Amino acid sequence: MSSDQFQVLLRRVGRWWAVDIPRLDLHTQCRTLEGAEELARGLVAEAVGAPPDLIVLNMVVPELEPVLTPVAEARHRRAAAVAAEDQAIAAAVRELVDKLHVSQGDAARLLGVPTSEVAHFTPQRGTATAGTRQNAGQQRNPGPVLSPPRPGAAVPVSGSRPGLPRRQRQTASPA
């Protein structure tokens, strides 16, 4: 059993969706996109003899690509911007807290992020890795730190930092 990806071509026919799986020469129809995915997953699973949860589908509606492609591209640009922002915040936290000895609370307020996010990027105080003889000469926080996804509710109080407040984040769903 492999978790190969199967392309599923969808086409609107009146109030129905035509569902074609070219690789397996399978064709059917259904009323909703949700139903199309479930139906396609079941058909592929039966055809290849694999559990439905191992089936990976690439649902494509060719006639709607001109409408959907700009949305997918915008989501990709947004994800790249969020990643760049997260890296900039991580670098700023290391500079503010580790080098300039600004408190985590003040760094959070300056950056417009929750204190818990600042704490994520700083080493725990009083651990065996901080300031021991066996770790002398090593960096306290080596290498780049990647930020985990931040919750969307983490918007600073109005006026807590210069500039505009950060928009709430939404998880990007594939187009």
MODELLER restraints for C-alpha pairs under 7 A, 6 or more apart:
rsr = mdl.restraints
at = mdl.atoms
rsr.add(forms.Gaussian(group=physical.xy_distance, feature=features.Distance(at['CA:1:A'], at['CA:50:A']), mean=6.01, stdev=0.5))
rsr.add(forms.Gaussian(group=physical.xy_distance, feature=features.Distance(at['CA:3:A'], at['CA:54:A']), mean=5.54, stdev=0.5))
rsr.add(forms.Gaussian(group=physical.xy_distance, feature=features.Distance(at['CA:3:A'], at['CA:55:A']), mean=5.70, stdev=0.5))
rsr.add(forms.Gaussian(group=physical.xy_distance, feature=features.Distance(at['CA:3:A'], at['CA:56:A']), mean=6.32, stdev=0.5))
rsr.add(forms.Gaussian(group=physical.xy_distance, feature=features.Distance(at['CA:4:A'], at['CA:55:A']), mean=6.99, stdev=0.5))
rsr.add(forms.Gaussian(group=physical.xy_distance, feature=features.Distance(at['CA:4:A'], at['CA:56:A']), mean=6.40, stdev=0.5))
rsr.add(forms.Gaussian(group=physical.xy_distance, feature=features.Distance(at['CA:5:A'], at['CA:55:A']), mean=6.98, stdev=0.5))
rsr.add(forms.Gaussian(group=physical.xy_distance, feature=features.Distance(at['CA:5:A'], at['CA:56:A']), mean=4.70, stdev=0.5))
rsr.add(forms.Gaussian(group=physical.xy_distance, feature=features.Distance(at['CA:5:A'], at['CA:57:A']), mean=5.48, stdev=0.5))
rsr.add(forms.Gaussian(group=physical.xy_distance, feature=features.Distance(at['CA:5:A'], at['CA:58:A']), mean=6.68, stdev=0.5))
rsr.add(forms.Gaussian(group=physical.xy_distance, feature=features.Distance(at['CA:6:A'], at['CA:56:A']), mean=6.27, stdev=0.5))
rsr.add(forms.Gaussian(group=physical.xy_distance, feature=features.Distance(at['CA:6:A'], at['CA:57:A']), mean=4.91, stdev=0.5))
rsr.add(forms.Gaussian(group=physical.xy_distance, feature=features.Distance(at['CA:6:A'], at['CA:58:A']), mean=5.97, stdev=0.5))
rsr.add(forms.Gaussian(group=physical.xy_distance, feature=features.Distance(at['CA:7:A'], at['CA:21:A']), mean=6.22, stdev=0.5))
rsr.add(forms.Gaussian(group=physical.xy_distance, feature=features.Distance(at['CA:7:A'], at['CA:57:A']), mean=5.89, stdev=0.5))
rsr.add(forms.Gaussian(group=physical.xy_distance, feature=features.Distance(at['CA:7:A'], at['CA:58:A']), mean=4.65, stdev=0.5))
rsr.add(forms.Gaussian(group=physical.xy_distance, feature=features.Distance(at['CA:7:A'], at['CA:59:A']), mean=6.15, stdev=0.5))
rsr.add(forms.Gaussian(group=physical.xy_distance, feature=features.Distance(at['CA:8:A'], at['CA:19:A']), mean=6.71, stdev=0.5))
rsr.add(forms.Gaussian(group=physical.xy_distance, feature=features.Distance(at['CA:8:A'], at['CA:20:A']), mean=5.70, stdev=0.5))
rsr.add(forms.Gaussian(group=physical.xy_distance, feature=features.Distance(at['CA:8:A'], at['CA:21:A']), mean=4.83, stdev=0.5))
rsr.add(forms.Gaussian(group=physical.xy_distance, feature=features.Distance(at['CA:8:A'], at['CA:57:A']), mean=6.63, stdev=0.5))
rsr.add(forms.Gaussian(group=physical.xy_distance, feature=features.Distance(at['CA:8:A'], at['CA:58:A']), mean=5.86, stdev=0.5))
rsr.add(forms.Gaussian(group=physical.xy_distance, feature=features.Distance(at['CA:8:A'], at['CA:59:A']), mean=4.84, stdev=0.5))
rsr.add(forms.Gaussian(group=physical.xy_distance, feature=features.Distance(at['CA:8:A'], at['CA:60:A']), mean=6.01, stdev=0.5))
rsr.add(forms.Gaussian(group=physical.xy_distance, feature=features.Distance(at['CA:9:A'], at['CA:19:A']), mean=5.98, stdev=0.5))
rsr.add(forms.Gaussian(group=physical.xy_distance, feature=features.Distance(at['CA:9:A'], at['CA:20:A']), mean=5.10, stdev=0.5))
rsr.add(forms.Gaussian(group=physical.xy_distance, feature=features.Distance(at['CA:9:A'], at['CA:21:A']), mean=6.36, stdev=0.5))
rsr.add(forms.Gaussian(group=physical.xy_distance, feature=features.Distance(at['CA:9:A'], at['CA:59:A']), mean=6.26, stdev=0.5))
rsr.add(forms.Gaussian(group=physical.xy_distance, feature=features.Distance(at['CA:9:A'], at['CA:60:A']), mean=5.04, stdev=0.5))
rsr.add(forms.Gaussian(group=physical.xy_distance, feature=features.Distance(at['CA:9:A'], at['CA:61:A']), mean=5.93, stdev=0.5))
rsr.add(forms.Gaussian(group=physical.xy_distance, feature=features.Distance(at['CA:10:A'], at['CA:17:A']), mean=6.31, stdev=0.5))
rsr.add(forms.Gaussian(group=physical.xy_distance, feature=features.Distance(at['CA:10:A'], at['CA:18:A']), mean=5.59, stdev=0.5))
rsr.add(forms.Gaussian(group=physical.xy_distance, feature=features.Distance(at['CA:10:A'], at['CA:19:A']), mean=4.97, stdev=0.5))
rsr.add(forms.Gaussian(group=physical.xy_distance, feature=features.Distance(at['CA:10:A'], at['CA:20:A']), mean=6.46, stdev=0.5))
rsr.add(forms.Gaussian(group=physical.xy_distance, feature=features.Distance(at['CA:10:A'], at['CA:60:A']), mean=6.00, stdev=0.5))
rsr.add(forms.Gaussian(group=physical.xy_distance, feature=features.Distance(at['CA:10:A'], at['CA:61:A']), mean=4.88, stdev=0.5))
rsr.add(forms.Gaussian(group=physical.xy_distance, feature=features.Distance(at['CA:11:A'], at['CA:17:A']), mean=5.61, stdev=0.5))
rsr.add(forms.Gaussian(group=physical.xy_distance, feature=features.Distance(at['CA:11:A'], at['CA:18:A']), mean=5.07, stdev=0.5))
rsr.add(forms.Gaussian(group=physical.xy_distance, feature=features.Distance(at['CA:11:A'], at['CA:19:A']), mean=6.86, stdev=0.5))
rsr.add(forms.Gaussian(group=physical.xy_distance, feature=features.Distance(at['CA:11:A'], at['CA:61:A']), mean=6.14, stdev=0.5))
rsr.add(forms.Gaussian(group=physical.xy_distance, feature=features.Distance(at['CA:12:A'], at['CA:18:A']), mean=6.19, stdev=0.5))
rsr.add(forms.Gaussian(group=physical.xy_distance, feature=features.Distance(at['CA:15:A'], at['CA:31:A']), mean=6.67, stdev=0.5))
rsr.add(forms.Gaussian(group=physical.xy_distance, feature=features.Distance(at['CA:16:A'], at['CA:29:A']), mean=6.62, stdev=0.5))
rsr.add(forms.Gaussian(group=physical.xy_distance, feature=features.Distance(at['CA:16:A'], at['CA:30:A']), mean=5.64, stdev=0.5))
rsr.add(forms.Gaussian(group=physical.xy_distance, feature=features.Distance(at['CA:16:A'], at['CA:31:A']), mean=4.69, stdev=0.5))
rsr.add(forms.Gaussian(group=physical.xy_distance, feature=features.Distance(at['CA:17:A'], at['CA:29:A']), mean=5.45, stdev=0.5))
rsr.add(forms.Gaussian(group=physical.xy_distance, feature=features.Distance(at['CA:17:A'], at['CA:30:A']), mean=5.35, stdev=0.5))
rsr.add(forms.Gaussian(group=physical.xy_distance, feature=features.Distance(at['CA:17:A'], at['CA:31:A']), mean=5.88, stdev=0.5))
rsr.add(forms.Gaussian(group=physical.xy_distance, feature=features.Distance(at['CA:17:A'], at['CA:32:A']), mean=6.76, stdev=0.5))
rsr.add(forms.Gaussian(group=physical.xy_distance, feature=features.Distance(at['CA:18:A'], at['CA:28:A']), mean=6.12, stdev=0.5))
rsr.add(forms.Gaussian(group=physical.xy_distance, feature=features.Distance(at['CA:18:A'], at['CA:29:A']), mean=4.44, stdev=0.5))
rsr.add(forms.Gaussian(group=physical.xy_distance, feature=features.Distance(at['CA:18:A'], at['CA:30:A']), mean=6.79, stdev=0.5))
rsr.add(forms.Gaussian(group=physical.xy_distance, feature=features.Distance(at['CA:19:A'], at['CA:27:A']), mean=5.66, stdev=0.5))
rsr.add(forms.Gaussian(group=physical.xy_distance, feature=features.Distance(at['CA:19:A'], at['CA:28:A']), mean=5.17, stdev=0.5))
rsr.add(forms.Gaussian(group=physical.xy_distance, feature=features.Distance(at['CA:19:A'], at['CA:29:A']), mean=5.28, stdev=0.5))
rsr.add(forms.Gaussian(group=physical.xy_distance, feature=features.Distance(at['CA:19:A'], at['CA:36:A']), mean=6.59, stdev=0.5))
rsr.add(forms.Gaussian(group=physical.xy_distance, feature=features.Distance(at['CA:20:A'], at['CA:26:A']), mean=5.83, stdev=0.5))
rsr.add(forms.Gaussian(group=physical.xy_distance, feature=features.Distance(at['CA:20:A'], at['CA:27:A']), mean=4.55, stdev=0.5))
rsr.add(forms.Gaussian(group=physical.xy_distance, feature=features.Distance(at['CA:20:A'], at['CA:28:A']), mean=6.62, stdev=0.5))
rsr.add(forms.Gaussian(group=physical.xy_distance, feature=features.Distance(at['CA:21:A'], at['CA:27:A']), mean=6.36, stdev=0.5))
rsr.add(forms.Gaussian(group=physical.xy_distance, feature=features.Distance(at['CA:30:A'], at['CA:36:A']), mean=5.95, stdev=0.5))
rsr.add(forms.Gaussian(group=physical.xy_distance, feature=features.Distance(at['CA:41:A'], at['CA:52:A']), mean=5.86, stdev=0.5))
rsr.add(forms.Gaussian(group=physical.xy_distance, feature=features.Distance(at['CA:41:A'], at['CA:55:A']), mean=6.39, stdev=0.5))
rsr.add(forms.Gaussian(group=physical.xy_distance, feature=features.Distance(at['CA:42:A'], at['CA:52:A']), mean=6.02, stdev=0.5))
rsr.add(forms.Gaussian(group=physical.xy_distance, feature=features.Distance(at['CA:45:A'], at['CA:51:A']), mean=5.77, stdev=0.5))
rsr.add(forms.Gaussian(group=physical.xy_distance, feature=features.Distance(at['CA:45:A'], at['CA:52:A']), mean=5.10, stdev=0.5))
rsr.add(forms.Gaussian(group=physical.xy_distance, feature=features.Distance(at['CA:45:A'], at['CA:55:A']), mean=6.61, stdev=0.5))
rsr.add(forms.Gaussian(group=physical.xy_distance, feature=features.Distance(at['CA:68:A'], at['CA:175:A']), mean=6.59, stdev=0.5))
rsr.add(forms.Gaussian(group=physical.xy_distance, feature=features.Distance(at['CA:72:A'], at['CA:175:A']), mean=5.54, stdev=0.5))
rsr.add(forms.Gaussian(group=physical.xy_distance, feature=features.Distance(at['CA:75:A'], at['CA:172:A']), mean=6.56, stdev=0.5))
rsr.add(forms.Gaussian(group=physical.xy_distance, feature=features.Distance(at['CA:86:A'], at['CA:147:A']), mean=5.77, stdev=0.5))
rsr.add(forms.Gaussian(group=physical.xy_distance, feature=features.Distance(at['CA:87:A'], at['CA:146:A']), mean=6.55, stdev=0.5))
rsr.add(forms.Gaussian(group=physical.xy_distance, feature=features.Distance(at['CA:90:A'], at['CA:121:A']), mean=6.20, stdev=0.5))
rsr.add(forms.Gaussian(group=physical.xy_distance, feature=features.Distance(at['CA:90:A'], at['CA:145:A']), mean=6.54, stdev=0.5))
rsr.add(forms.Gaussian(group=physical.xy_distance, feature=features.Distance(at['CA:93:A'], at['CA:107:A']), mean=6.69, stdev=0.5))
rsr.add(forms.Gaussian(group=physical.xy_distance, feature=features.Distance(at['CA:93:A'], at['CA:118:A']), mean=6.29, stdev=0.5))
rsr.add(forms.Gaussian(group=physical.xy_distance, feature=features.Distance(at['CA:93:A'], at['CA:121:A']), mean=6.70, stdev=0.5))
rsr.add(forms.Gaussian(group=physical.xy_distance, feature=features.Distance(at['CA:94:A'], at['CA:121:A']), mean=6.96, stdev=0.5))
rsr.add(forms.Gaussian(group=physical.xy_distance, feature=features.Distance(at['CA:94:A'], at['CA:122:A']), mean=6.77, stdev=0.5))
rsr.add(forms.Gaussian(group=physical.xy_distance, feature=features.Distance(at['CA:96:A'], at['CA:102:A']), mean=5.41, stdev=0.5))
rsr.add(forms.Gaussian(group=physical.xy_distance, feature=features.Distance(at['CA:96:A'], at['CA:107:A']), mean=6.48, stdev=0.5))
rsr.add(forms.Gaussian(group=physical.xy_distance, feature=features.Distance(at['CA:97:A'], at['CA:103:A']), mean=6.13, stdev=0.5))
rsr.add(forms.Gaussian(group=physical.xy_distance, feature=features.Distance(at['CA:97:A'], at['CA:104:A']), mean=6.41, stdev=0.5))
rsr.add(forms.Gaussian(group=physical.xy_distance, feature=features.Distance(at['CA:104:A'], at['CA:115:A']), mean=6.37, stdev=0.5))
rsr.add(forms.Gaussian(group=physical.xy_distance, feature=features.Distance(at['CA:104:A'], at['CA:118:A']), mean=6.09, stdev=0.5))
rsr.add(forms.Gaussian(group=physical.xy_distance, feature=features.Distance(at['CA:104:A'], at['CA:119:A']), mean=6.72, stdev=0.5))
rsr.add(forms.Gaussian(group=physical.xy_distance, feature=features.Distance(at['CA:105:A'], at['CA:115:A']), mean=5.66, stdev=0.5))
rsr.add(forms.Gaussian(group=physical.xy_distance, feature=features.Distance(at['CA:108:A'], at['CA:114:A']), mean=5.76, stdev=0.5))
rsr.add(forms.Gaussian(group=physical.xy_distance, feature=features.Distance(at['CA:108:A'], at['CA:115:A']), mean=5.15, stdev=0.5))
rsr.add(forms.Gaussian(group=physical.xy_distance, feature=features.Distance(at['CA:108:A'], at['CA:118:A']), mean=6.02, stdev=0.5))
rsr.add(forms.Gaussian(group=physical.xy_distance, feature=features.Distance(at['CA:109:A'], at['CA:160:A']), mean=6.28, stdev=0.5))
rsr.add(forms.Gaussian(group=physical.xy_distance, feature=features.Distance(at['CA:109:A'], at['CA:161:A']), mean=6.52, stdev=0.5))
rsr.add(forms.Gaussian(group=physical.xy_distance, feature=features.Distance(at['CA:110:A'], at['CA:161:A']), mean=5.78, stdev=0.5))
rsr.add(forms.Gaussian(group=physical.xy_distance, feature=features.Distance(at['CA:112:A'], at['CA:156:A']), mean=5.37, stdev=0.5))
rsr.add(forms.Gaussian(group=physical.xy_distance, feature=features.Distance(at['CA:112:A'], at['CA:160:A']), mean=6.97, stdev=0.5))
rsr.add(forms.Gaussian(group=physical.xy_distance, feature=features.Distance(at['CA:112:A'], at['CA:161:A']), mean=5.97, stdev=0.5))
rsr.add(forms.Gaussian(group=physical.xy_distance, feature=features.Distance(at['CA:113:A'], at['CA:154:A']), mean=6.62, stdev=0.5))
rsr.add(forms.Gaussian(group=physical.xy_distance, feature=features.Distance(at['CA:113:A'], at['CA:156:A']), mean=6.51, stdev=0.5))
rsr.add(forms.Gaussian(group=physical.xy_distance, feature=features.Distance(at['CA:114:A'], at['CA:154:A']), mean=6.29, stdev=0.5))
rsr.add(forms.Gaussian(group=physical.xy_distance, feature=features.Distance(at['CA:123:A'], at['CA:141:A']), mean=6.95, stdev=0.5))
rsr.add(forms.Gaussian(group=physical.xy_distance, feature=features.Distance(at['CA:129:A'], at['CA:135:A']), mean=6.44, stdev=0.5))
rsr.add(forms.Gaussian(group=physical.xy_distance, feature=features.Distance(at['CA:130:A'], at['CA:140:A']), mean=6.63, stdev=0.5))
rsr.add(forms.Gaussian(group=physical.xy_distance, feature=features.Distance(at['CA:152:A'], at['CA:168:A']), mean=4.57, stdev=0.5))
rsr.add(forms.Gaussian(group=physical.xy_distance, feature=features.Distance(at['CA:152:A'], at['CA:169:A']), mean=4.47, stdev=0.5))
rsr.add(forms.Gaussian(group=physical.xy_distance, feature=features.Distance(at['CA:152:A'], at['CA:170:A']), mean=6.43, stdev=0.5))
rsr.add(forms.Gaussian(group=physical.xy_distance, feature=features.Distance(at['CA:153:A'], at['CA:168:A']), mean=6.22, stdev=0.5))
rsr.add(forms.Gaussian(group=physical.xy_distance, feature=features.Distance(at['CA:155:A'], at['CA:165:A']), mean=6.76, stdev=0.5))
rsr.add(forms.Gaussian(group=physical.xy_distance, feature=features.Distance(at['CA:155:A'], at['CA:166:A']), mean=6.11, stdev=0.5))
rsr.add(forms.Gaussian(group=physical.xy_distance, feature=features.Distance(at['CA:155:A'], at['CA:168:A']), mean=6.67, stdev=0.5))
rsr.add(forms.Gaussian(group=physical.xy_distance, feature=features.Distance(at['CA:156:A'], at['CA:165:A']), mean=6.62, stdev=0.5))
